[in-house]
């Protein structure tokens, strides 16, 4: 049987919740890693 669809009001407005130090560290290291990768690729070219 098909499940009831998820309401659109709840699906909108994605929110990043960084409420623990570990989640903040993972998020920031991902951002910093992306920037470093771009810089390395720009220098290699």
Rosetta silent file (secondary structure, phi, psi, omega in degrees, C-alpha in Angstrom):
SEQUENCE: XXXXXXXXXXXXXXXXXXXXXXXXXXXXXXXXXXXXXXXXXXXXX
SCORE:     score description
SCORE:     0.000 S_00000001
   1 L     0.000  139.929 -177.672    0.000    0.000    0.000 S_00000001
   2 L   -71.825  139.115  177.902    1.295    3.479   -0.873 S_00000001
   3 L   -79.680  157.085  177.390    2.412    5.674    1.996 S_00000001
   4 L   -66.671  132.495 -178.062    0.955    9.118    2.538 S_00000001
   5 L   -64.288  150.443  179.512    3.163   11.706    0.741 S_00000001
   6 L   -72.589  132.213 -176.884    5.387   13.953    2.855 S_00000001
   7 L   -64.245  137.562 -177.643    3.858   17.450    3.128 S_00000001
   8 H   -63.631  -30.874 -179.527    5.616   20.084    1.008 S_00000001
   9 H   -62.105  -34.323 -179.829    5.507   22.621    3.845 S_00000001
  10 H   -82.068  -24.915 -176.627    7.810   20.431    5.910 S_00000001
  11 H   -80.571  -22.397 -176.785   10.148   19.611    3.010 S_00000001
  12 L   -80.183  162.441  173.175   10.907   23.245    2.170 S_00000001
  13 L    67.470   56.437  179.881   13.485   25.516    3.796 S_00000001
  14 L   -55.432  141.765 -175.253   16.313   23.103    4.429 S_00000001
  15 L  -130.167  129.183  176.710   18.199   23.895    7.594 S_00000001
  16 L   -90.215  120.514 -178.272   21.729   22.868    8.486 S_00000001
  17 L  -107.554  108.699 -179.945   21.850   22.004   12.160 S_00000001
  18 L  -111.435   67.716 -172.088   25.383   22.093   13.541 S_00000001
  19 L   -92.355   -0.846  176.112   24.533   21.639   17.186 S_00000001
  20 L  -125.222  151.937  179.148   27.518   19.521   18.226 S_00000001
  21 H   -59.135  -34.961 -179.978   31.240   20.297   17.985 S_00000001
  22 H   -65.362  -43.546  179.129   31.804   17.131   15.938 S_00000001
  23 H   -64.815  -39.942  177.340   29.234   18.133   13.312 S_00000001
  24 H   -62.360  -43.291 -178.460   30.716   21.641   13.115 S_00000001
  25 H   -64.264  -42.898  179.622   34.204   20.227   12.680 S_00000001
  26 H   -64.456  -43.285 -179.721   33.099   17.837    9.917 S_00000001
  27 H   -63.522  -47.919 -178.395   31.206   20.609    8.110 S_00000001
  28 H   -67.220  -37.906  179.111   34.080   23.105    8.325 S_00000001
  29 H   -66.898  -32.628  175.438   36.690   20.537    7.316 S_00000001
  30 H   -65.569  -43.475  178.212   34.596   19.722    4.256 S_00000001
  31 H   -64.740  -46.255 -179.932   34.413   23.381    3.268 S_00000001
  32 H   -64.369  -40.261  178.560   38.113   23.947    3.878 S_00000001
  33 H   -61.081  -39.396  178.674   38.965   20.740    2.009 S_00000001
  34 H   -64.948  -42.373  179.490   37.004   21.898   -1.036 S_00000001
  35 H   -64.859  -44.166  179.796   38.815   25.248   -1.072 S_00000001
  36 H   -63.047  -40.507  178.563   42.217   23.577   -0.687 S_00000001
  37 H   -61.528  -43.350  178.625   41.403   21.148   -3.496 S_00000001
  38 H   -63.070  -42.831 -179.879   40.482   24.013   -5.822 S_00000001
  39 H   -64.218  -42.061  179.427   43.697   25.861   -4.945 S_00000001
  40 H   -64.663  -44.877  179.700   45.840   22.761   -5.561 S_00000001
  41 H   -64.409  -35.057  178.337   44.144   22.055   -8.880 S_00000001
  42 H   -68.412  -35.273 -179.570   44.613   25.695   -9.932 S_00000001
  43 H   -75.146  -30.789 -178.302   48.334   25.537   -9.113 S_00000001
  44 H   -73.376  -33.843 -178.070   48.860   22.245  -10.987 S_00000001
  45 L   -63.102    0.000    0.000   47.294   23.546  -14.210 S_00000001
